[in-house]
Amino acid sequence: MITIRNVTKIYGGTKKAVDNLNLTIEDGQILAYIGPNGAGKSTTLKMMTGIISATEGVITINGFDIAKEPLEAKKQFGFVPDNPDMFLRLKGIEYLNFMADIYDVPENIRNERINKYAEKFEMTPALGDKILSYSHGMRQKIVLMGALVHNPSVWILDEPLTGLDPKSSYALKEMMKEHAAAGNTVIFSTHVLEVAEKLCDKVAIINQGALVFNGSLEELKQSNEGSLEEIFLRLTGGMD
């Protein structure tokens, strides 16, 4: 479970990237976090993970305050950033073992999980190669695998489907459904409205740092006319 209470992020003393955000992602839910470029999506997710600090407000992950109890809070989640270009000089298997070491995953359990995910994402032959040699999609897969190797209950995913081939994209979406169905929490940002429509339980729409909608897709459609795309554009100022 993720709770965000009265969270604001100000850059440079004046620019509000996120403005008094209140949001709860319950256990067993998949929430799609939607907004145009620069709306504050990545800033929100980075505050959730402790990469950047909130100017005001409180964020808790499974009850742990990310600012006051950072180590315990960070044990609760796996995070996939919007840019997978990291640890490029490591081999894929070295990166996965590094991530497993951080979270004290026993060798037998890590090997089982690495083999399972490598097979699911068709990465087994590439694990001995340096990440530098990977395509964008392969880098996305290895970062996903690293985020999940400690089996976190909370998944925080920033544009996780970008660059994935159709088979891997389908596999990840099924994994997200299974994870939530087991009583866990998933939040992912996306620009692809059709993905949100088919996958999520709830949507939160952010525009210029402020939350403009939070609820189910049924509630969104009931309170607004038109297609999901038209509703989104109207709420975010992209359509008169």
C-alpha positions as CSV (number, residue, x, y, z in Angstrom):
1,M,0.0,0.0,0.0
2,I,1.2,3.5,-0.9
3,T,-0.1,6.6,0.7
4,I,0.7,10.2,-0.4
5,R,-0.5,13.0,1.8
6,N,-0.3,16.7,1.0
7,V,2.9,16.2,-1.1
8,T,4.4,19.2,-2.9
9,K,7.7,19.4,-4.8
10,I,9.1,22.8,-5.7
11,Y,12.1,23.2,-7.9
12,G,14.2,26.3,-7.9
13,G,12.2,27.9,-5.1
14,T,9.3,28.7,-7.4
15,K,8.3,25.9,-9.8
16,K,5.7,23.5,-8.4
17,A,6.3,20.2,-10.2
18,V,3.8,18.5,-7.9
19,D,1.2,20.5,-6.0
20,N,-0.5,19.2,-2.8
21,L,-0.9,15.7,-4.1
22,N,-3.1,13.2,-2.1
23,L,-3.2,9.6,-3.4
24,T,-3.6,6.1,-2.0
25,I,-2.9,2.9,-3.9
26,E,-4.5,0.0,-2.0
27,D,-3.2,-3.5,-1.7
28,G,-4.6,-5.6,-4.6
29,Q,-4.8,-2.6,-7.0
30,I,-3.2,-1.6,-10.2
31,L,-3.2,2.1,-10.6
32,A,-2.3,3.8,-13.9
33,Y,-0.7,7.2,-13.4
34,I,-1.5,9.3,-16.5
35,G,-0.5,12.8,-17.6
36,P,1.1,14.7,-20.4
37,N,4.8,15.3,-20.6
38,G,6.0,17.4,-17.7
39,A,2.8,16.9,-15.7
40,G,4.7,15.6,-12.6
41,K,4.5,11.8,-13.1
42,S,8.2,10.9,-12.9
43,T,8.7,13.5,-10.1
44,T,6.0,11.8,-8.1
45,L,7.4,8.3,-8.6
46,K,10.9,9.5,-7.7
47,M,9.6,11.0,-4.5
48,M,7.9,7.7,-3.7
49,T,11.2,5.9,-4.0
50,G,13.3,8.5,-2.1
51,I,15.4,9.4,-5.2
52,I,14.3,13.0,-4.6
53,S,12.8,14.5,-1.5
54,A,9.3,16.1,-1.2
55,T,9.3,19.8,-0.3
56,E,6.2,19.2,1.8
57,G,4.1,16.2,2.8
58,V,4.4,12.5,3.7
59,I,4.8,9.4,1.6
60,T,4.6,5.9,3.2
61,I,5.2,2.5,1.6
62,N,3.5,-0.3,3.5
63,G,3.4,2.0,6.5
64,F,7.1,3.1,6.4
65,D,7.8,6.8,5.9
66,I,10.2,7.1,2.9
67,A,11.8,10.2,4.5
68,K,12.1,9.0,8.1
69,E,12.5,5.2,7.5
70,P,14.2,5.0,4.1
71,L,15.8,1.6,4.4
72,E,12.7,-0.2,5.6
73,A,10.6,1.7,3.0
74,K,12.9,0.8,0.2
75,K,12.8,-2.9,1.1
76,Q,9.1,-2.8,0.3
77,F,9.3,-1.9,-3.4
78,G,10.8,-2.6,-6.8
79,F,11.4,0.5,-9.0
80,V,11.7,0.6,-12.8
81,P,12.8,4.2,-13.9
82,D,11.9,5.7,-17.2
83,N,15.5,5.4,-18.4
84,P,17.1,1.9,-18.3
85,D,20.6,3.0,-19.3
86,M,22.4,2.1,-16.1
87,F,25.3,-0.1,-15.0
88,L,26.2,-0.5,-18.6
89,R,29.7,-2.0,-18.0
90,L,28.3,-4.9,-16.0
91,K,27.1,-8.1,-17.5
92,G,23.4,-8.8,-17.2
93,I,24.0,-11.6,-14.7
94,E,26.4,-9.4,-12.7
95,Y,23.7,-6.7,-12.4
96,L,21.1,-9.1,-11.3
97,N,23.4,-10.6,-8.7
98,F,24.3,-7.1,-7.5
99,M,20.6,-6.3,-7.0
100,A,20.0,-9.6,-5.2
101,D,23.0,-8.9,-2.9
102,I,21.5,-5.5,-2.0
103,Y,18.3,-7.2,-0.8
104,D,20.0,-10.2,0.8
105,V,18.3,-12.7,-1.5
106,P,19.7,-16.2,-0.8
107,E,21.6,-17.8,-3.7
108,N,19.2,-20.6,-4.4
109,I,16.2,-18.3,-4.4
110,R,17.8,-15.6,-6.6
111,N,18.9,-18.3,-9.1
112,E,15.4,-19.6,-9.3
113,R,13.9,-16.1,-9.9
114,I,16.6,-15.0,-12.3
115,N,16.0,-18.2,-14.4
116,K,12.3,-17.7,-14.3
117,Y,12.4,-14.1,-15.4
118,A,15.1,-14.7,-18.0
119,E,13.0,-17.3,-19.6
120,K,9.8,-15.2,-19.5
121,F,11.6,-12.2,-21.1
122,E,13.8,-14.4,-23.4
123,M,17.0,-13.0,-21.9
124,T,18.8,-16.2,-21.0
125,P,21.3,-16.1,-23.9
126,A,22.2,-12.5,-23.1
127,L,22.9,-12.7,-19.4
128,G,26.6,-13.2,-20.0
129,D,26.8,-10.1,-22.2
130,K,27.5,-6.6,-21.0
131,I,24.4,-4.4,-20.7
132,L,26.3,-1.9,-22.9
133,S,25.7,-4.3,-25.8
134,Y,22.0,-4.6,-25.2
135,S,19.2,-2.9,-27.2
136,H,16.9,-0.5,-25.5
137,G,14.3,-3.2,-25.0
138,M,16.8,-5.6,-23.6
139,R,18.0,-3.0,-21.1
140,Q,14.4,-2.4,-20.1
141,K,14.0,-6.1,-19.4
142,I,17.2,-6.4,-17.3
143,V,16.1,-3.5,-15.2
144,L,12.7,-5.1,-14.7
145,M,14.3,-8.3,-13.7
146,G,16.6,-6.5,-11.2
147,A,13.6,-4.7,-9.7
148,L,11.7,-7.9,-9.1
149,V,14.5,-10.2,-8.0
150,H,13.8,-9.6,-4.3
151,N,10.0,-10.2,-4.8
152,P,8.8,-6.8,-3.5
153,S,5.1,-6.4,-2.6
154,V,5.0,-2.9,-4.2
155,W,5.9,-2.3,-7.8
156,I,6.6,1.3,-8.9
157,L,7.0,1.4,-12.6
158,D,7.8,4.5,-14.7
159,E,6.7,3.8,-18.4
160,P,7.6,0.1,-18.0
161,L,6.3,-1.0,-21.4
162,T,8.4,1.4,-23.4
163,G,10.7,-0.4,-25.8
164,L,9.4,-3.9,-25.0
165,D,8.5,-6.3,-27.8
166,P,4.9,-7.4,-27.9
167,K,5.6,-10.8,-26.3
168,S,7.5,-9.2,-23.3
169,S,4.9,-6.5,-23.0
170,Y,2.2,-9.1,-22.8
171,A,4.2,-11.1,-20.2
172,L,4.7,-8.0,-18.0
173,K,1.1,-7.0,-18.1
174,E,0.1,-10.5,-17.1
175,M,2.7,-10.4,-14.2
176,M,1.2,-7.1,-13.1
177,K,-2.3,-8.6,-13.0
178,E,-1.1,-11.7,-11.1
179,H,0.8,-9.5,-8.6
180,A,-2.2,-7.4,-7.8
181,A,-4.5,-10.4,-7.7
182,A,-2.2,-11.8,-4.9
183,G,-3.0,-8.8,-2.8
184,N,0.0,-6.6,-3.8
185,T,0.3,-3.1,-5.1
186,V,1.2,-1.8,-8.6
187,I,1.5,1.8,-9.8
188,F,2.7,2.5,-13.3
189,S,2.9,5.6,-15.4
190,T,2.0,5.5,-19.0
191,H,1.1,7.6,-22.0
192,V,-0.8,4.7,-23.7
193,L,-4.4,5.1,-22.6
194,E,-5.5,1.8,-24.1
195,V,-3.1,0.0,-21.8
196,A,-4.5,1.8,-18.8
197,E,-8.1,0.9,-19.9
198,K,-7.4,-2.8,-20.2
199,L,-5.1,-3.3,-17.3
200,C,-5.8,-1.0,-14.3
201,D,-8.3,-0.9,-11.5
202,K,-8.0,2.8,-11.0
203,V,-6.5,5.8,-12.8
204,A,-5.0,9.0,-11.5
205,I,-4.7,11.8,-13.9
206,I,-2.2,14.6,-13.2
207,N,-1.8,17.9,-15.0
208,Q,0.6,20.7,-14.3
209,G,1.5,19.0,-10.9
210,A,-2.2,18.8,-9.7
211,L,-4.4,15.7,-9.6
212,V,-7.4,16.3,-11.8
213,F,-9.0,12.8,-11.5
214,N,-8.6,9.8,-9.2
215,G,-11.0,6.8,-9.5
216,S,-12.1,3.9,-11.6
217,L,-12.4,4.1,-15.3
218,E,-16.2,3.5,-14.9
219,E,-16.4,6.6,-12.7
220,L,-14.3,8.6,-15.2
221,K,-16.6,7.6,-18.1
222,Q,-19.8,8.2,-16.2
223,S,-18.8,11.7,-15.2
224,N,-17.4,12.7,-18.7
225,E,-18.6,12.4,-22.2
226,G,-16.6,11.0,-25.1
227,S,-13.8,8.4,-25.6
228,L,-11.1,7.9,-23.0
229,E,-8.7,9.9,-25.3
230,E,-11.1,12.8,-25.5
231,I,-11.7,12.8,-21.8
232,F,-8.0,12.8,-21.1
233,L,-7.3,15.6,-23.5
234,R,-10.2,17.7,-22.0
235,L,-9.0,17.2,-18.4
236,T,-5.4,18.0,-19.3
237,G,-6.2,21.1,-21.4
238,G,-5.4,19.4,-24.7
239,M,-8.9,19.9,-26.1
240,D,-11.3,22.8,-25.9
